[in-house]
Amino acid sequence: MGTRYSERVTTSSSVSRSTRGRLGLGLAAFLAAVELGLAFRAGSYFPRSWLPLALAVAAVALVLVGFGPRPHFSRGQALLLGAFGLQAVWTGVSLAWAGSSTNAWQEADRTLLYVIGVGLAALAVRWAGSRGLRWLAALLLGAIGVVALATLGRLAAGSELVRLFTGGRLQYPVTYWNGLAALLMMGFWLALGLSTAPRRAWWRQALLLGTAVALAEVALLPQSRGALWSFFLVAPWLLVLSAHRFRAVANLGFVCLTVALAWPKLIGVFQPARLAARGGGAQAGAAGVVPLPTAVEQALLALLLSVLAAAAFGAVSTLVEARLSPLERRWARAIGAGLVMMALVVAGFGVVGLQRAKGDLSELARDTWSQVAADRGPGGETSSRFSDVGLNGRLEQWRIAWRAFEEQPLLGLGAQNYEFYFFQHRTTGLAVRQPHSQPMQLLSELGLPGAALWLLFVGGVLIRGTRVRFRMTRGVNRAAVTAALLAVGSWFIHSSADWLWQLGGVSWPAVLLLGGLLAVRSGETETGTREASGGRRAGGRGAAEGSGAGGSGAGGRILQGVVITTAAALLVSGSVSYLSLRYLALASAGNGTPEQALAATHTAGQLDPFTPEGAMAEAQVYREAARAAAASSGPARAWAALDNLALAAAARQRAAEREPLSWFIAYQTGLALLEYREAAIEAGALDAPGDGPLDSGSGEAPAAGAWSLLRGLARSPAAGPGEAPGSLASTQDRRETVARFRALTQRELTDLALSYLEQAEGLNPREQLVSRAVERSRGGEPSEH
């Protein structure tokens, strides 16, 4: 009986393990599919792009974590995820002191999504056993490869090429050049890292190296200097982390060689694309620059040849290595020394060539440092941005972020509130919303607690992943961990000098790989047990984590609680935000009546009590109704138009109350008040000198403007608030608002508009639009709207 019982337990365990494996692989595939959705939604910067996918991820998390197999994690692993969860909590708490609660709410939802992504990736890797991280890395590489293939397909089609580039730089489909390059380079490191695994079939090696070259060369088309610099900082770690350094050096060297050979054709797209965007495509040939379609064709041909060469090298090198391996240690050392000598020789020739091309290298170094210190961007009609080292205003952004941190070191400005502080303190005309550095953004917006929690999580996972990598005995798993570490390292370095965090389509793969590194164990075989070689010694602490020792049950409950809590919070918070956005979209669609649109904006405002977008959308509905009334033939159309313009101005005032730090909303509010004043003067409802109340008195209107259709029509017949056909002042509150505006004199309207414009000027002193509007208003001239 004991034997039969043992057999039943073994069989049950085997089936359960098989089920968990399929569940883990399915979850990993789902997470990779989410990456495709995020990437092809313009990189998923705006909440309307990523919130639907975030809600789907949260729902899947609640079902799988709530009803799926209980995961086994150590307390240390769970506490690392808990630190990330606390960062999400701190982000949400910052609503209490953030100047823009809307921005803080959006950032809290985004952080919750990333926490859930880490948790689900960790579960997928743990359930799938030793194959988990390999499959997760491969699936993410496949998703990034699809992005590259779609991009190449659009380029090869040759139609609407100009739309794929901005300023000569490829931006499709992420719509931000640096973000696209960062995403492709993460895929590059995944492919190159996985290619260092031992005993790989020749066709897989060919596929991985061909993919690596394709991703690297497409990543050159966005002309991202951050991606290029990140490459040089990450490349040494390939040699440190790779279990097969000889193969790593050979693969990296050949990839660099093929990219270098294709370099002129790839960067040659920059100038033709820039000229074509300016409408100079027809004159490109006369200017000595090939037309954009020709440049793209040449680049694609060079890319194709590079991919074929890399694939052939991968296949041949694998077959040759299989015949020659294992090499004796002395031969391996001799070949390694030879490769190092070759690299030094090539570097020496490069220095000599640079000196011949640029002259004195010490002077070149001084000029380079001057460019960095000047903090300027690439200037002039250069053929490539890669030759310029200017930081494009980043030093100023970082100085302002540090200043904000010094003023609020504990709490910070509030999540996603840096932009308001920046506009108040900038010294140039540069306009940004983020400081182009994730660490600096966290310091300035969430203070020491937010930055410390984030660094604890990311740093802790990277350190843990490195320790696991050097404890592993299976080469194929070591390659997977190496690939994940390199990809995350590339993202971490690049995001430290850019705003990749806000692009869900770019940061999602890094988030998932962090989850995979958090969960991966060092002492597993394909069946999920400790490796036979060395037993617990081979696995070390990783084996203890897998066996349930060291409090893994408590750790699993902590992780389960973090994922369930964050998923539930995101479902509630994200659903409210998403519904609000949907009602705003419904109001903007223009398919219904103005009253239906106003009802939609009202519902949106109730769902999201922080956002000013509902009031702004409401103002737009009133303004369109005012235009419709002015163009109608009704005898009291002037009064209907003025009623609606008054309601539009009042709605913008409410928006300014909800977002008091937004210079743009204050500016728009001032313009709305001036527009009402000018329309009233045109209609003859307001004395031109500005001393009488708003009635049907006499007085000549100024020169014809945007509301010239109303000229003199308000003098007769007079209509009370809401009485004119076409007026939307149909409720008591709206009629009272209209009456309040009618009671204002021209001077009072001007002073009220000036107060908002001066508020905007104080919030953004260097904005020329605001300065000109203030000058025009003080001079009594009509203002543009």
Buried (B, 14 or more C-beta within 10 A) or exposed (E): EEEEEEEEEEEEEEEEBEEBBEBBBBBBBBBBBBBBBBBBBBBBBBBBBBBBBBBBBBEBBBEBBEEBBEBBBBBBBBBBBBBBBBBBBBBBBBBEBBBBBBBBBBBBBBBBBBBBBBBBBBBBBBBBBBBBBBBBBBBBBBBBBBBBEBBBEBBEEEEEBEEBBBBBBBBBBBBBBBBBBBBBBBBBBBBBBBBBBBEBEBEBBBBBBBBBBBBBBBBBBBBBBBBBBBBEEBBEBBEEBBBBBBBBBBBBBBBBBBBEEBBEBBBBBBBBBBBBBEEBBEEBEEEEBBBBBBBBBBBBEBBBBBBBBBBEBBBEBBEEBEEEEEEEEEEBEEBEEEBEEEEEEEEEEEEEEEEEEEEEEEEBEEEBEEBEEEBBBBEEEEBBBBEBBBBBBBBBBBBBBBEBBEEBEEBBBBBBBBBBBBBBBBEEEBEBBBBBBBBBBBBBBBBBBBBBBBBBBBEBBBEBBBBBBEBBBBBBBBBBBBBBBBBBBBBBBBBBBBBBBBBBBBBBBBBBBBBBBBBBBBBBBEEBBBBEEEEBEBBBBBBBBBBBBBBBBEBBBBBBBBBBBBBBBBBEBBBBBBBBBBBBEBBBEEEEEBEEBBBBBBBBBEBBEBBBBBBBBBBBBBBBBBBBBBEBEBEBBBBBBBBBBBBBBBBBBBBBEBBBBBBBBBBBBBBBBBBBBBBBBBBBBBBBEBEBBBBBBEBEBEEEBBBEBBBBBBBEEBBBBBBBEBBBBEEEEBBBBBBEBBEBBBEBBBBBBBBBBBBBBEBBBBBEBBBBBBEBBEEEBBBEE
